[in-house]
Amino acid sequence: MVQSLARSGGAYRGHDAPRIRLMLVDDSMVARAVLSRMITADDEFEIVAVAGTGEDAVAALAQVRVDIVLLDLEMPGAGGLKSISAIIAAARGAKVLIVSSVAEEGAEETVAALALGAADTLPKPGTGRFNGRFSEVLLGKLRALGRANLSGSVRSPVADPPSVGAMRAMNDGPVRLLALGASTGGIHALTSFFQELPARIGAPILVTQHLPEPFMAVFARQLSQAAGREALVAEDGLRLLPDRIVIAPGNASLGVEVGGGKLVARLIRQRSASGFLPSVDPMLASAGAMLGPAAIGVVLSGMGRDGLAGAMALVGAGGSVLVQDEASSAVWGMPRAVADAGLACAILPPLRIARRIAHRIGEVECK
């Protein structure tokens, strides 16, 4: 079932601010009605189509342009999870937000959906609990994703790229640590990155991904499968071994310490100045403090500015930072903050960031 709700005119707020265009994909008429009422109460959004299955959504996306697809995972047919890749391909740059009762904290489906390219997820509450906090969170996520989309869509395709600070040269010495930070859209970016990274880089790999604590064990397991290497959730004092991925837990930031010539993980329980826990800042800052030019930081897709302070500290200690480009990011917030500050030595899609690091490890000049 597909229903087009596009309206002629009325697509702009004020003089030139386009509304965020949404598609609802959910087999429940009740859920569609409640979500529609909640969303359209805010003049910043308009729902232009609804669909009852993933297959119907793919067909509809050939006829209508949207900025965000709200997707349930439990539906007839292939279901939402198996439809994500096809929906993303048909959506022509639209973001996918999972709104589903199975998107509970720690659910396998949630992390799988993010790895397949969904930008974010939100558990659907039970009947009668849609208002209040759920409404605030939903509209906040839609606003952040939609405005990120619109900021890119309004530029002319021949316009100059966004201004960023001057690019830095990348070091060409040995690498003793690789540290990656990400938020919204980051799991998909990490999956792409590790598909291209060589199986052996000879250095430990730290990952800080903004996720609640109950997600972390599932995230580690799925990242290990995608990366083809061991991935563990960090514990304080854990030895950092070459080619092992160590992930910040959801209730602490991850730092690094050198003791007796060995690298070990340190957990930092205090919230960073950016307000996040876990935060990318302590990871990058401690990497610089301990290893200087031998540390590489990577900042991938995410909202806000987490990672900027850490990147400043890492670069100040002689390390190198690479960031994800706007075109491949779900939200170009964290990478842009680093790029705008002139701290990046490259602004690239995740696959090409991995290749650049492979060149560094192979002692090939960074160009």
N, C-alpha and C positions, 0 to 999 in steps of 0.2 A: 504494500500500500504506500503510495506516495501522494502527498498533497502539497501543491505549490501555494505559498502564502505571500508571494512577492506582490508588492503594491506599486502602482505607478505614482511617482512623486513621493513626497514625504520621506525621502531617504536621507535627509540631511537635518542635522540639528544646527540651529543658528544659521550663519551664513555659509560656512564651508566645512563643517565637521561632519564627515560621513558617519552614519550609524554603523554599528558592528552587526554584520549579517550572519545569522545563525541557522543551522539545520538541526532539528531534533530527530534522533534515530532511536526509537524505543517501541517495543511491541505493546506496551501498556497504554491504553487510551487515558487512563487516570493519571499516570505519570506525565504523559505529554501535556495534558490539560493543566496540571498543577505547575509544571515547569514553565509552560507558556505564559500563564498568568503572572507568575513571579518575575519572569524576565522582561516581559513587555510593560510591566509597571514602571520600568526605568526607560526613559526616552532615549537612552544611549544605544539601545539594542533594537533590532527587529528580526523576527523569525520569518524566514523566506520560504522554508520547506520543512516538511516532516516526513519520516519514513518509518515503517514498521519492521523492516529487516535490513541486514547489511546489504543484501543484493539490491533491494529497492533504493537504498541510499546511493550506491554506485551508479545506478541508472539515472537517478535524479541529478547527480552532480555533473552529468554531461550536459544538463540543460540550465543549471542555475549556479551562480557564483556565490560562494559564502566565505566568511572569514574564519568561522569556527564550526566544527561538527561536534555536537554533544552526543556521545555514543554509549548505549547500554551494552553490556557484555552478554547478558542472558536473553537471547531472542531465538525465534524459530530459524530454520535454515542453517547456514554456516555459523551463525552467531557473531557476536561483536568481535571477539578476539581473532577469529580466523578471517574476518573481513577488514581488519585494520589496514593491512598493506594495500589492498585494492582501493579502499576509501581514500587513503593518503594519496595514492597515485591519481585518482580521479578528482581529488579536491583542489588540485592546482595551487598548492601553497597554503591552503587553509590548515589551521591547527585542529587537532583532535583532542577533545577533553572527555575522558571516560567518566560517566556519571552512572554508577551501577552499584547494586546492593552487594555484589561479590568483590567490589574494590575495597575490601576491609583491610585494615592494617596487617601486613604480613602475608596477604593472599598471593599465591603464585601467579594468578591471573593479572594482578596489578603490575607487578614488576615485568611480567612478560609483555603486557601491553605497552609499557614505557620503553622497553627494549625494541619493540617493533616500530616505534615512532610516535606513539601518543605523547602529546606535550605534557599532560598532567592528568591526575585522577582525583575523583572525589566520591566517597561512599554515598550512595543514595540512602536517605533515612527511611525508617518505616512509615507506614501510613499515619498521617496526622502529625508528623514531625518535620515537615518540609520548611516551616517558617523559622523565624528567629535566626540563630547562628548559621544554619545551613544556607539560608538565603544570602546572608552577608558574605559568606565564604565563596559561594558560587558566583555571585556578581563580581566579587573582587578578582577571581580567577579569570572570568570572561573579559573583564575590562583590561587586565594586564596582557592577556594573550591577544585580544582583539586590537588593542592600540599598537602593540608591537607589529602586528600584521599590517595595519593601515599605514603606519609610519613608513613601511617599505613600499606599499602599493601606490602611494601618491607621488613618488618620485618618477620623473621621466626616465625611460630606459636608457636614454643617452646622457642623462645628467652626470655630473661629476660624482665620484664616490664620496661618502661621508668623510669629512675631514678628521684625521687622527693625528696623533703626535708623530714625531720623526721615528723611523724604524731604527732599531739598534742592530749592531752586528752580533752574530751568535758566536759564542766561544767554540774552539775546536779541540779542546783538551779532553781528557777522560771523563766519563760520566759515572758518578757514584750513587746518584739517586734521581728518580723521576717521580714528580708529584703532580697529580691531576686533580683539579677542583671543578665542580659542576653543580647545577641546580635544575631548574625547569628545562626539560629537553635533554638533560645531560646523560641519561641512561642510554638513549639511542646513540648519542654522540660517542659515548665510551665504547659501545659495541662496535661502531664503525672504526674507531681509532684502533682497537685491539685486533681487528681483522687484518690490519695492515702492518702492525708492529711486528718486527722479527721475533721469532720464538725465543731467541736468546739475546738479551741486551746486556747481561752481565751486571745489572744494578737492580736493587729493590725498587718496587713501584708502590707509591702511596696513592690512595684515592679518597677524596672527600666529596661525597654526594649528599645533597640536602634530602634526607629521608627520615621519617620517624624510626625510632629504635626497633619496633617489631618487624620492619621490612628487611632489616640488615642481613639476617641469616639467609633469607631467600635471595636477596640481591647478590650476596657473595657467591652462592651456589650457581646462580645463573650467569654471573660475570665470569666465573671460572670456566664454565662450559663455553661461553662465547670467546673468551681470550685464549683458551687452550693452555692454561697454566693455573697453578694453585692460587686461590683467593681466600683470605681469612679476614674475619672481623677482628680489629685490633684489640689486644689486651695490653695493659701497662707492662712494660719490660719485655714485650715480645721481640725476639731477634728478627731483624730485617735481613732476609736472605736474597741473593741475586735472583731476579725473575719471579719472585713471589709477590703477589698483590696483597697489600694490607689496607683494609678499609676502615675509615673512621666509624665508630659506633654512633648510633643515633643520639646518644646522651652525652657525648664528649667530643671535643676536637682532637685531632691527631697531630702530634709533634714528633720530632726525631732527636735523638741524643747519641753522642759518640762516647763509648766507654770501653777502655781497653782495646781500642782499635776496632771495635764492633759497633754496628749501628743497631739501636733498639728503639722501639716505639714508646712514646710517652703520651698519656691521655691527659687532656686539659679540660677540667669540668666547668670552668667559668665561661660565661658567654663573652664573645669578642665584642669589640666596639661596633662591629657591623650588626650585632644583635642576633646572629645565627649560632646555633649549636646543633650539629657540628658546624664549624666555620673553616673556610679555606685559608683565611689569614694566618692563623698560628702554624699551619702545616708549611706554607711557603716561607714564612719568616724563619722558622726553626731550621728548615732545609738550608737557607742561606747562611744562617749563623753557624751551623755545624760544618757545612761543606763548601760554601762559597761558590767559586766558578765550576765546581764539579756537580752542581745541582741544576736540574732543568725543571721549570714549572710550566704547567699547561692549564689555561683557564678556558673552560668550555661553556656552552649555552646555560643561561640562567638569568633570573631577574635580580636587580639590585646591583650592589657594588662589592659584595663579599669577594675577597681575593685581591682587591686593589692595594690595601695596606701591606698585605703579605708579599705581593709582587714588588712593591717599592723596596721592601727590606731585602728580598732575594736579589733583585738587580743591584741594589746598593752594595751587596756583599760580593758582587761579581758574577752572579748566576744569570741564567737566561730564561726568558718567559715567552711562550708562544700562545696565541689565542685563536679561538674559533672565529671564522668570518660571519658576517651578518646573514648572507644568503642561506647558509646551512644551519643557522641557529633557530631554535624555537623562539627564544627571546634573546636579543642581543643586548643584554644589560651588563652582566659581569665581564664578558670579553671586551665590550666597548669601553668600559671604565678604564681597563688596563691599557687598551690601545690609545684612547684619548690622552692618557697621561704620558704617552711616549715611551712606554716600558717594554713593548713587544718587539721581538726580532722577526716575527712572522704573523700574518693574519690569514689563516687558511682553513679549509674544511678539515674535519678530523682525520680523514684518510691521508691527506697531504701533510698534516702535522706529524703523523706517525712516520711518513717517509722522510721528512726533514730530520727527525730524531734519529732514524736509521742511518742517514748520511753522517750525522754527527758522530755516532758510535763507530761508524766505519771510517772515521777521520776524513770524510769528504767535506770539502769547503761548503759552508752554508751560504747560499746565494739568495 
